[in-house]
Amino acid sequence: MVKIAFIFPGQGAQYIGMAMDFIERNPEYETILKKFDEKNKTTLFKIMKEGPEEKLKETKFTQPAILFHSIIAMKTLLAEKEIKPDFVAGHSLGEFSALVANGVLSLEDAMYLVHKRGEFMIKANEGKPFAMAAIIGPDSEKVKEICLQASKDGIVIAANFNTPVQTVISGSKAGVEKACEIFREIGAKRVVPLVVGGPFHSPLIEKAKTWLAEEMENIRFSPTEIPVISNVNAEPTANLQEIKETLANQVTSAVLWVDSVNFMIENGVELFIEFGPKKVLAGMIKKINREVKVLSIDKIEDVEKVAEELK
């Protein structure tokens, strides 16, 4: 039997009109969004459907929107074809989607948690100057080394290890700018400043970690047999206490995506199924390992193709 992993994207993959084709096919999904809006006094459904883009980019909306899209894409496939993953994993906020996929969190609770997480991640920085940038070219060790060098000017760390040659750095504006300057000097292929709402996955948002941990105490976490691969340590766990701890720590820790993917491959995964907007993770995995197969579901027409492939 081929081992399968279900994987879920993080922030940055959102677009106006996301998930609407799934809702058209199954109007009960609209009810979930409307209940979310009622509970949280938001207009998420309208923002996803019509924009404006600026609103959709706000972390507190982006996170529940991507999680919702990812999960209904998964549910639509599972209605066509019964499959059970051997592992689940997600990139940053995608880890919450993964925990809906393996039954630890309900969709409603996960959407609420990531909405709060988004609010906390922005609020925690308290308006201090920050930056994030994608560094393309140098390997992860070189990126860590330069962050250390630049941290004399201000906090800067390697925040997302996306592929062997793409790492995102995060921290204070001064620290990130200094690091970017050094990367340009050493001839990095590309240095791309990112438009983000906060210094995510850095110590500058420590308070968000505490607030999220407190919020999770009011949420039901259900037992599971399907391990989630944690972003924090790239290791599998089905232990609920560990899951809560790593979700809180993940706010300020680096996203070890390359290690997570490699762990799953080393443990027999030959097929990754990505659920969510824009098929971002498929591109990353191709750069990590060309041998494994990745199928992605972003839109309703992808469901038929993937179901056909799985036959």
Buried (B, 14 or more C-beta within 10 A) or exposed (E): EEBBBBBBBBBBBBBBEBBBBBBEEBEEBBEBBEEBBEEBEBBBBEBBBEBEEEBBBBBBBBBBBBBBBBBBBBBBBBEEEEBEBBBBBBBBBBBBBBBBBBBBBBBBBBBBBBBBBBBBBBBBBEEEEBBBBBBBBBEBEBBBBBBEEBBEBBBBBBBBBBBEBBBBBBBBBBBBBBBBEBBEEEEBEEBEEBEBBBBBBBBBBEBBBEBBBEBBEEBEBEEBEBBBBBBBBBBBBBEEEBBBBBBBBBBBBBBBBBBBBBBBBEBEBBBBBBBBBBBBBBBBBEBBBEEBBBBBBBBBEBBEEBBEEBE
